[in-house]
């Protein structure tokens, strides 16, 4: 058989999958986005349980617990203080 005829055949035409919304990146322990933490806090404030939030958002139970017990936006780490004063820098 001729390969050109096979490509034009209606029986072998490749199907294009339906377009789906982009899926969120896979979540790992304690690595939630700011938006996910806001969603967790919002759902918790309207009365959802940890288990319901876990099922609704696709996060692990530990991620939900962590997000509820911590601030929505992460704080910058303190780190080591600078040895230079403002006068030294100027």
Beta strands, then each sheet from edge to edge (+ up, - down):
end
